[in-house]
Amino acid sequence: MALISHAYATGAVTATGAVVGGLVGMNSTGTVEHSFYAITDQDGQPINRGLRSNGQGKTLDALKQRSTFAGWHMGDGNSVWHIDEGHGTPQLRRLPR
């Protein structure tokens, strides 16, 4: 069994078939938690609507807010993620070796 945790996607997914998703397509035995996919683009137009997807759909504006990513180890000196709130989506921080 696979686990996808603390992941997000912002792009529009276009494909044919029954296993298309905004974050994950086919997921027959795995778990997706604390993960999101965009349901609007940068112009506020709908994307990824009507897809069978794991994760939770959020507007692109919501994906630019720290509060959406509660519990993601974001913002302190030892964090994995960084966000320029209101301007961009989370980015992985460069970690010291």
C-alpha positions in Angstrom: 0.0 0.0 0.0 1.3 3.4 -1.0 1.0 6.7 0.9 0.9 10.2 -0.7 1.1 12.9 2.0 1.7 16.7 1.9 1.6 17.0 -1.8 -0.1 19.5 -4.2 -0.6 20.2 -7.9 -1.6 23.4 -9.6 -1.8 22.4 -13.3 -4.8 21.6 -15.4 -5.3 17.9 -16.2 -6.7 17.0 -19.6 -7.1 13.4 -20.6 -9.6 10.7 -21.5 -10.5 7.7 -19.4 -12.0 6.9 -16.1 -8.8 7.3 -14.0 -8.0 11.0 -14.5 -7.4 13.1 -11.4 -6.2 16.6 -10.5 -3.6 15.1 -8.1 -3.7 11.3 -8.5 -5.3 9.3 -11.3 -5.8 5.6 -10.4 -5.5 4.8 -6.7 -6.9 1.4 -5.9 -5.0 0.6 -2.7 -3.2 3.7 -1.5 -3.9 6.6 0.8 -3.8 10.3 0.0 -3.7 12.6 3.0 -3.0 16.3 3.6 -2.9 16.9 -0.2 -4.5 19.3 -2.6 -5.1 20.1 -6.3 -6.1 23.3 -8.0 -9.7 23.8 -9.2 -9.0 27.3 -10.7 -6.2 28.7 -12.8 -4.4 32.0 -12.4 -7.3 33.8 -14.0 -9.9 32.2 -11.7 -11.3 30.0 -14.5 -12.3 26.5 -13.5 -9.9 23.6 -14.0 -10.0 19.9 -13.0 -13.7 19.9 -12.4 -15.6 16.7 -12.5 -12.4 14.6 -12.2 -12.3 11.6 -10.0 -9.4 12.6 -7.8 -7.8 11.9 -4.5 -6.8 14.9 -2.4 -8.9 18.0 -1.9 -9.7 20.5 -4.6 -8.8 24.2 -3.7 -8.8 27.4 -5.6 -5.4 28.6 -6.7 -5.8 31.6 -4.4 -6.3 29.2 -1.4 -3.2 27.3 -2.5 -1.3 30.6 -2.0 -2.3 30.8 1.7 -0.3 29.4 4.6 -3.5 28.4 6.4 -4.4 25.9 3.7 -1.2 24.0 4.5 -1.6 23.7 8.3 0.7 21.0 9.6 3.1 21.1 6.7 6.2 22.3 8.6 6.2 25.7 6.9 7.7 28.9 7.9 10.2 28.3 10.8 14.0 28.0 10.4 13.8 24.2 10.2 10.9 23.9 7.9 10.7 21.8 4.7 8.4 24.2 2.9 8.4 28.0 2.3 5.5 30.1 1.0 5.4 33.7 -0.1 1.8 34.0 1.1 -0.6 35.5 -1.3 1.9 35.5 -4.1 2.9 31.9 -4.7 2.3 28.3 -3.8 4.6 26.4 -1.4 8.2 25.7 -2.5 10.5 23.1 -1.0 13.3 24.8 0.9 16.9 23.9 0.3 18.0 21.9 3.3 21.5 21.9 4.7 23.6 18.8 4.1 
